[in-house]
Amino acid sequence: MKIRITPLNFATAFFLFLAVYSWVFGIKISGTQFRNMNTAIGFIFLLFAIVVSFIDLLFRNFFTENKKLWIVELSFITLAAIIFLLVK
């Protein structure tokens, strides 16, 4: 089995880092009723990491060439970011 580095691997690592960071150092949300939601936000980032990891596995099964895999995953990340900014 070949180890392939893909953009969604970086996204998964980033979400795992954010989950651990929010559990260890905490995140404070100002202007809300709940000032300190470390556990909930950590679990949300952990859920994002699991979903992104699953999507990475799906893309790896559909696209065997590394170049096509990178293009598809970067397009997916770009599309998700655009949708997030439009909804925001």
C-alpha positions as a Markdown table, in Angstrom:
| # | Residue | x | y | z |
|---|---|---|---|---|
| 1 | Met | 0.0 | 0.0 | 0.0 |
| 2 | Lys | 1.4 | 3.3 | -1.1 |
| 3 | Ile | 1.1 | 6.3 | 1.2 |
| 4 | Arg | -0.2 | 9.3 | -0.7 |
| 5 | Ile | -0.2 | 12.8 | 0.6 |
| 6 | Thr | -3.4 | 14.7 | -0.5 |
| 7 | Pro | -4.9 | 18.1 | 0.3 |
| 8 | Leu | -7.7 | 16.5 | 2.3 |
| 9 | Asn | -5.0 | 14.8 | 4.5 |
| 10 | Phe | -3.9 | 18.4 | 5.4 |
| 11 | Ala | -7.5 | 19.4 | 6.0 |
| 12 | Thr | -8.0 | 16.4 | 8.3 |
| 13 | Ala | -4.8 | 17.2 | 10.3 |
| 14 | Phe | -5.9 | 20.9 | 10.5 |
| 15 | Phe | -9.3 | 19.9 | 12.0 |
| 16 | Leu | -7.7 | 17.5 | 14.4 |
| 17 | Phe | -5.3 | 20.3 | 15.5 |
| 18 | Leu | -8.3 | 22.7 | 16.0 |
| 19 | Ala | -10.2 | 20.1 | 18.0 |
| 20 | Val | -7.2 | 19.4 | 20.4 |
| 21 | Tyr | -6.4 | 23.1 | 20.6 |
| 22 | Ser | -10.0 | 24.0 | 21.6 |
| 23 | Trp | -10.0 | 21.3 | 24.3 |
| 24 | Val | -6.6 | 22.3 | 25.7 |
| 25 | Phe | -6.6 | 26.1 | 25.5 |
| 26 | Gly | -10.3 | 26.8 | 25.1 |
| 27 | Ile | -12.2 | 29.0 | 22.7 |
| 28 | Lys | -14.3 | 31.9 | 24.0 |
| 29 | Ile | -17.2 | 33.2 | 22.0 |
| 30 | Ser | -18.2 | 36.7 | 22.8 |
| 31 | Gly | -21.7 | 38.1 | 22.4 |
| 32 | Thr | -23.4 | 34.8 | 23.1 |
| 33 | Gln | -25.2 | 33.3 | 26.1 |
| 34 | Phe | -22.6 | 30.5 | 26.4 |
| 35 | Arg | -19.2 | 32.1 | 26.9 |
| 36 | Asn | -17.1 | 28.9 | 27.0 |
| 37 | Met | -18.0 | 26.0 | 24.7 |
| 38 | Asn | -14.7 | 24.1 | 24.5 |
| 39 | Thr | -16.1 | 20.6 | 24.4 |
| 40 | Ala | -18.9 | 21.3 | 21.9 |
| 41 | Ile | -16.6 | 23.1 | 19.5 |
| 42 | Gly | -13.9 | 20.4 | 19.9 |
| 43 | Phe | -16.4 | 17.7 | 19.0 |
| 44 | Ile | -17.6 | 19.7 | 16.0 |
| 45 | Phe | -14.0 | 20.0 | 14.7 |
| 46 | Leu | -13.6 | 16.3 | 15.4 |
| 47 | Leu | -16.7 | 15.5 | 13.4 |
| 48 | Phe | -15.4 | 17.7 | 10.5 |
| 49 | Ala | -12.1 | 15.7 | 10.6 |
| 50 | Ile | -14.0 | 12.4 | 10.4 |
| 51 | Val | -16.1 | 13.5 | 7.5 |
| 52 | Val | -13.2 | 14.9 | 5.6 |
| 53 | Ser | -11.2 | 11.7 | 6.2 |
| 54 | Phe | -14.1 | 9.7 | 4.8 |
| 55 | Ile | -14.4 | 11.9 | 1.7 |
| 56 | Asp | -10.6 | 11.5 | 1.2 |
| 57 | Leu | -11.1 | 7.7 | 1.2 |
| 58 | Leu | -13.9 | 8.0 | -1.3 |
| 59 | Phe | -11.9 | 10.2 | -3.6 |
| 60 | Arg | -8.9 | 7.8 | -3.4 |
| 61 | Asn | -11.0 | 4.9 | -4.6 |
| 62 | Phe | -12.5 | 6.8 | -7.5 |
| 63 | Phe | -9.3 | 8.5 | -8.8 |
| 64 | Thr | -6.2 | 6.3 | -8.9 |
| 65 | Glu | -3.8 | 8.8 | -10.5 |
| 66 | Asn | -2.2 | 11.2 | -8.0 |
| 67 | Lys | -2.5 | 14.2 | -10.3 |
| 68 | Lys | -6.2 | 13.8 | -10.9 |
| 69 | Leu | -6.7 | 13.1 | -7.2 |
| 70 | Trp | -5.0 | 16.4 | -6.2 |
| 71 | Ile | -7.1 | 18.4 | -8.8 |
| 72 | Val | -10.4 | 16.9 | -7.6 |
| 73 | Glu | -9.6 | 17.4 | -3.9 |
| 74 | Leu | -8.4 | 21.0 | -4.4 |
| 75 | Ser | -11.5 | 21.7 | -6.4 |
| 76 | Phe | -13.6 | 20.2 | -3.6 |
| 77 | Ile | -11.9 | 22.3 | -1.0 |
| 78 | Thr | -12.4 | 25.4 | -3.1 |
| 79 | Leu | -16.0 | 24.7 | -3.7 |
| 80 | Ala | -16.6 | 24.1 | 0.0 |
| 81 | Ala | -14.9 | 27.4 | 0.9 |
| 82 | Ile | -17.0 | 29.3 | -1.7 |
| 83 | Ile | -20.2 | 27.7 | -0.4 |
| 84 | Phe | -19.2 | 28.6 | 3.2 |
| 85 | Leu | -18.5 | 32.2 | 2.3 |
| 86 | Leu | -21.8 | 32.5 | 0.3 |
| 87 | Val | -23.8 | 31.1 | 3.2 |
| 88 | Lys | -21.9 | 33.3 | 5.7 |
